[in-house]
Amino acid sequence: MCLTVSIGGVFLLYYLFRSLSCMEQRLSELIEKADQCIIGIGSEWNWVKSGINGDCRYSQILEYCKQEGNQWILPIVEYEFAYYNNDNRIEEAYKGLRKLIGDKKYFLVSDLFLQDALLYGFDISKVVYPCGNYMYLQSTNDKDPLLEAQKVPEFMEIVNSIHKIITELDGNIGEDSVFSKPFSEGKELYLNQKRTEYSKIIYNESSYKGRWDEYMQYLSRTLNSNLLIIELGVGLEHPTVVRWPFEKVTFINKKAHFVRVHEKLYHHTPEIGDKTDSIQMNSVDFILQESKDL
């Protein structure tokens, strides 16, 4: 029996091979050869989500958040976890990534709410978080000024009550537990985040808008340069922020090289196959590996 393979089939096999192959060069070597870098950080670096789901003390309150009318409290549960915890592995990975970048020109864009890069060596003027943060609260009116979360007593009361349930009651929430939504001057407050639980309110973009404009200016200056684009653990939660724009920039810039690392969503589009390394690996592990012994 003869086996025939179409040209399209050969192309597909080549594409899949490239997607599963390892980089021919170390990341440090690619960075060294680049004129500029753009870094994207995504959900694989969200230690809050993975931490809560892995801590049995949160199981009852997570079930409570799923009940009709209680979805609003999930972001505050995540805030409580972020406020009282940290992740040494993520810290080490950010520090390793910063060492890898060295004195190379860069801009980092993340679709997370966690501004960890700012804690571990990255310059605040070169980092943007367009999907939100844990620092501020907003009202339903996106023209109202943002409020610092830690300075709003009603909000922090909810955070402290959640913390008490977790630490003193071992997560036993109780059937009669009721949480009151935070208000300020008669206006209901939400964390300044773009997320499904807040789909009925207009996201206040004021906290990141200025930095996003700077990112766009930086991006415009990379068009004719040897640009290295590093995408780490970016999923499909907000694909228009990092994932799709990175593919577009790679396609437009003839000198660009794209490194996409993800445990599951590592594939790239065929149009940029000759300029892309797709790595099937957890991106945090990848950076820890690539930055080892620096």
NORKAUR-V356517 format. One record per helix or strand of 2 or more residues. SS is the DSSP state (alpha for helix, beta for strand). FROM is the first residue (numbers start at 1). TO is the last residue. Records with the same first field share a line. If there is no record, write none. Layout:
SS->FROM-TO ; FROM-TO
This chain:
alpha->7-20 ; 27-33 ; 43-45 ; 47-53 ; 56-66 ; 71-84 ; 88-101 ; 116-118 ; 124-126 ; 149-151 ; 153-167 ; 196-198 ; 209-220 ; 243-252 ; 270-275 ; 283-290
beta->36-41 ; 105-110 ; 127-128 ; 132-138 ; 147-148 ; 183-184 ; 187-188 ; 190-193 ; 227-232 ; 257-262 ; 276-280
